[in-house]
Amino acid sequence: MENIYIEGSHTNFFIPTVDFNAETGVCVLSGESFLEDTIEFYDPLVQWLEEYTSEIKKPITFEIKLTYFNTSTSRSILDLLNILKEYEDEGGEVTVNWHYDEDDIDMEEDIEDYMLDTGLEINMIPFDEED
Amino acid sequence: MSRQSLFTRMTGKNVLMSFTGPFDTEVLSIFGKNIEHSISNDKKLNKTIFKVFIELAQNVSYYSLEKEKTKKGENAGVGTFIIQDFEDYFYFILGNPIDEKHQAILTEKCSRINSYDREGLRAYKRELRKLPQGERGTGNIGLVQAALVSRNPLDYTFIQINEKEAFYIVAVKINKN
């Protein structure tokens, strides 16, 4: 299974950095996400995760370090987290770490709401943006 | 807010930024950048305004009754936005023509959003997020997000254009402190 690496950019739209590694099971989604076509961007990530959880079946560590995402993106994130929850329910080993700016209350609430929606335990890891 | 006072505000003073035309990707990007980097000296406040702008501007782009084909071939919704700068807050106004039949639905949505406290709004956003992906955009989740991020209710009104069309105006206050 191939890895996915997409270099993020902040130009007309904000493309997040994607680093999904099939050997280590570490998947990182970082930067900002506001895209021209959200579904087109996230569909391959959803498919990758479905393939990993149905064929590779090794532990997975999902690291989210997004500092901004629009509501359109928020649906795709929900899709990714739902796949992880399903995998966990089937016996897969899943760790989700969500890094967020400690002053970003909106983001903190978003993470809490994802936990409610998915039933997945998300480790909330605050950082100081000034550091 | 009454129709008259909201309309008066649109044409009033303190206008910092305004645009009328198709809300295509270029417009979203140019104004988005401007807002994000230079609308005030407060980075966090700029980010808040940017978040409100993106959600509401995308609604115009997707749902305005009037569409214009851009050079890139995009079919972008036509509308107006205005940002006003007051001592204690920025006031963000968006307007676009709608099918008159949608007035009741939008009234219900906006009034529902304004009836919720923060916890209620979060629950409503989660409810909308679970709905199947639409062809474009995510329905009225952007309106909920604008209320959540700004921490203020939505001001909204409709101006009848003719039997079939109305002009929908939605506005939100973004406090400076």
Interface residues (C-beta under 8 A of the other chain):
Chain A: T11 N12 F13 F34 E36 I39 Y68 N70 T71 S72 S74 R75 L78 D103 D106 E109 D113 L116 D117
Chain B: T25 E26 S29 K44 K47 K51 I54 E55 Q58 R122 K125 R126 R129 K130 Q133 G137 T138 I141 G142 V144 Q145 L148 V149
